[in-house]
Amino acid sequence: MTTDSSNTNPTEDFSQCHVEIIKNFQQLKQLGESDISDPVQPDIQALADKLVRFYHDVVLIHHQEEEQELFSVVIDCASPGDELDRAKAMVQRLTKEHRSLEKQWKKIEADIKKLAKGKSVSLDKAAIIKMADIYLLHANYEEDEFLPLSSEILKDTGMSSLGLTLHMRHDSIKVPTYI
C-alpha cells in the first residue's frame, strides 16, 4: 500500500486484508489432505493445535468485528439506491456465510482438537477440505467484491481506514492498527 495519498486507489486500502486467514485455511485444507499416522506426527499435532487456536483467537473475533463495526458503518454510509441495496445484499450474504462456516467448523473441531493433543482420530477429510474451500471462497469474495465496495463507500467519510484497521488487527505482520 502506498503512503502517498495522491497515488492511492480506494480499493488498495482494503486489499489483501485476509492474508493470514487465507494462509491458515490453506493449511486446514492441507491437513485434510494429509496422511496421518498413529502415533500422530508432531508436525500434524502442531498444525492442528495452531489451527484450533487461530480459529478461536482470530476467525471468530474477525467475524464479530466485521459484523459489529465494518458492516454497520458501510450500510450507514452507503448512498440510498443501488449502492445501499448492493451493500445490504453483500452484508446479508457475508453474515449468513459466517454462521454457516461457524457451524461447519463445529463439525470438524472435535477431531482437530484430538489431533492437537496427539490422539489418533479418523478425520472426516472431505468435511475439512470442504470447510477450507468454502472459507477460501468467502475470503476471496470479501477481497474481490465487498472490500472494494466498502472502500468506495467510505472514501469520503474519513473512515476508509476502518476496514483496513479491522482486518489488519489480527494479521501476523504487525502494522499499527490506528490509522
Secondary structure by P-SEA (a helix, b strand, c coil): cccccccccccccccccaaaaaaaaaaaaaaaaccccccccaaaaaaaaaaaaaaaacaaaaaaaaaacaaaaaaaaccccaaaaaaaaaaaaaaaaaaaaaaaaaacaaaaaaaaaccccccaaaaaaaaaaaaaaaaaaaacccaaaaaaaaccccccaaaaaaaaccccccccccc
